[in-house]
């Protein structure tokens, strides 16, 4: 599935990754200051709300922020209850932007890509 929008952290490494993906998909990307290292899951939920009508949104950011956010969206409690590796690709399906509302579609570690 090709994302309708690519949102990235303003940190250089995340922007470099977003640019590679955007170039391959012939898309642009949006730099989001709220996605910098230390991203707050509550802020993520607020910022995703306007994008819920889109078919797919690609987020390029950092660990452990994504593990915490994904765990919260899946309804898995605890800061270390869900752990993804750096450079992995994780897909969630959300009907609404609230904790426990997501379904995990897939998780692909970098070594399998």
C-alpha positions as a Markdown table, in Angstrom:
| # | Residue | x | y | z |
|---|---|---|---|---|
| 1 | Unk | 0.0 | 0.0 | 0.0 |
| 2 | Unk | 1.4 | 3.4 | -1.0 |
| 3 | Unk | 1.1 | 6.0 | 1.8 |
| 4 | Unk | -1.0 | 9.1 | 1.1 |
| 5 | Unk | 1.3 | 11.1 | 3.3 |
| 6 | Unk | 4.7 | 10.6 | 4.8 |
| 7 | Unk | 5.4 | 12.3 | 8.2 |
| 8 | Unk | 8.9 | 12.5 | 9.5 |
| 9 | Unk | 10.8 | 13.6 | 12.5 |
| 10 | Unk | 13.0 | 16.7 | 12.0 |
| 11 | Unk | 16.1 | 14.8 | 13.0 |
| 12 | Unk | 18.5 | 14.3 | 10.1 |
| 13 | Unk | 18.6 | 10.5 | 10.0 |
| 14 | Unk | 14.8 | 10.3 | 10.0 |
| 15 | Unk | 14.6 | 12.9 | 7.2 |
| 16 | Unk | 17.2 | 11.0 | 5.2 |
| 17 | Unk | 15.1 | 7.8 | 5.5 |
| 18 | Unk | 11.9 | 9.7 | 4.6 |
| 19 | Unk | 13.5 | 11.2 | 1.6 |
| 20 | Unk | 14.6 | 7.8 | 0.3 |
| 21 | Unk | 11.1 | 6.4 | 0.6 |
| 22 | Unk | 9.5 | 9.5 | -0.8 |
| 23 | Unk | 11.7 | 9.5 | -3.8 |
| 24 | Unk | 11.0 | 5.9 | -4.5 |
| 25 | Unk | 7.3 | 6.5 | -4.2 |
| 26 | Unk | 7.3 | 9.8 | -6.0 |
| 27 | Unk | 5.8 | 11.5 | -3.0 |
| 28 | Unk | 6.8 | 14.4 | -0.7 |
| 29 | Unk | 7.1 | 14.3 | 3.0 |
| 30 | Unk | 6.1 | 16.6 | 5.9 |
| 31 | Unk | 8.6 | 17.4 | 8.7 |
| 32 | Unk | 6.8 | 17.2 | 12.1 |
| 33 | Unk | 8.6 | 18.8 | 15.1 |
| 34 | Unk | 6.4 | 16.7 | 17.4 |
| 35 | Unk | 8.0 | 13.5 | 16.1 |
| 36 | Unk | 11.5 | 14.5 | 17.3 |
| 37 | Unk | 13.2 | 12.1 | 19.8 |
| 38 | Unk | 11.1 | 11.9 | 22.9 |
| 39 | Unk | 7.8 | 11.9 | 21.0 |
| 40 | Unk | 4.8 | 11.9 | 23.3 |
| 41 | Unk | 2.1 | 9.2 | 22.4 |
| 42 | Unk | -0.7 | 11.6 | 23.4 |
| 43 | Unk | 0.6 | 14.2 | 21.0 |
| 44 | Unk | 0.9 | 11.5 | 18.3 |
| 45 | Unk | -2.7 | 10.6 | 18.7 |
| 46 | Unk | -3.8 | 14.2 | 18.4 |
| 47 | Unk | -1.7 | 14.8 | 15.4 |
| 48 | Unk | -2.9 | 11.6 | 13.6 |
| 49 | Unk | -6.5 | 12.5 | 14.1 |
| 50 | Unk | -6.7 | 14.7 | 10.9 |
| 51 | Unk | -5.2 | 11.9 | 8.9 |
| 52 | Unk | -7.6 | 9.2 | 9.8 |
| 53 | Unk | -9.5 | 9.6 | 6.5 |
| 54 | Unk | -6.4 | 8.7 | 4.6 |
| 55 | Unk | -5.8 | 5.2 | 3.4 |
| 56 | Unk | -2.2 | 5.0 | 4.6 |
| 57 | Unk | 0.1 | 7.3 | 6.6 |
| 58 | Unk | 3.8 | 6.5 | 6.9 |
| 59 | Unk | 5.6 | 7.7 | 10.0 |
| 60 | Unk | 9.4 | 7.9 | 10.1 |
| 61 | Unk | 10.7 | 8.4 | 13.6 |
| 62 | Unk | 12.7 | 7.0 | 16.6 |
| 63 | Unk | 13.0 | 4.3 | 19.2 |
| 64 | Unk | 11.9 | 3.8 | 21.9 |
| 65 | Unk | 9.1 | 6.3 | 21.0 |
| 66 | Unk | 7.5 | 4.1 | 18.4 |
| 67 | Unk | 7.6 | 1.0 | 20.6 |
| 68 | Unk | 5.8 | 2.9 | 23.3 |
| 69 | Unk | 3.3 | 4.5 | 20.9 |
| 70 | Unk | 2.6 | 1.2 | 19.1 |
| 71 | Unk | 2.1 | -0.6 | 22.4 |
| 72 | Unk | -0.4 | 2.1 | 23.5 |
| 73 | Unk | -2.3 | 1.9 | 20.2 |
| 74 | Unk | -2.5 | -1.9 | 20.5 |
| 75 | Unk | -3.6 | -1.6 | 24.1 |
| 76 | Unk | -0.5 | -3.3 | 25.5 |
| 77 | Unk | 0.3 | -1.8 | 28.9 |
| 78 | Unk | 3.7 | -0.8 | 30.2 |
| 79 | Unk | 6.6 | 1.2 | 28.7 |
| 80 | Unk | 8.5 | -1.9 | 27.6 |
| 81 | Unk | 5.6 | -4.2 | 26.9 |
| 82 | Unk | 6.1 | -3.9 | 23.1 |
| 83 | Unk | 9.5 | -3.6 | 21.5 |
| 84 | Unk | 10.3 | -3.0 | 17.8 |
| 85 | Unk | 13.9 | -2.9 | 16.5 |
| 86 | Unk | 15.4 | 0.1 | 14.8 |
| 87 | Unk | 14.9 | 0.3 | 11.0 |
| 88 | Unk | 11.8 | -2.1 | 11.1 |
| 89 | Unk | 8.6 | -1.6 | 9.2 |
| 90 | Unk | 5.4 | -1.9 | 11.3 |
| 91 | Unk | 1.8 | -1.5 | 10.0 |
| 92 | Unk | -1.2 | -0.8 | 12.2 |
| 93 | Unk | -4.8 | -0.4 | 11.2 |
| 94 | Unk | -6.6 | 2.3 | 13.2 |
| 95 | Unk | -10.3 | 3.2 | 13.1 |
| 96 | Unk | -9.8 | 6.0 | 15.6 |
| 97 | Unk | -6.9 | 7.7 | 17.2 |
| 98 | Unk | -7.1 | 6.4 | 20.7 |
| 99 | Unk | -5.3 | 3.9 | 22.9 |
| 100 | Unk | -6.3 | 0.3 | 22.3 |
| 101 | Unk | -7.9 | 1.0 | 18.9 |
| 102 | Unk | -5.2 | -0.4 | 16.6 |
| 103 | Unk | -4.8 | -3.8 | 15.0 |
| 104 | Unk | -1.3 | -5.0 | 14.1 |
| 105 | Unk | -1.2 | -5.9 | 10.4 |
| 106 | Unk | 2.5 | -6.8 | 10.2 |
| 107 | Unk | 6.0 | -6.2 | 11.7 |
| 108 | Unk | 9.0 | -6.7 | 9.5 |
| 109 | Unk | 12.5 | -6.4 | 11.0 |
| 110 | Unk | 15.2 | -4.9 | 8.9 |
| 111 | Unk | 17.1 | -8.2 | 8.5 |
| 112 | Unk | 14.1 | -9.5 | 6.5 |
| 113 | Unk | 13.9 | -6.6 | 4.1 |
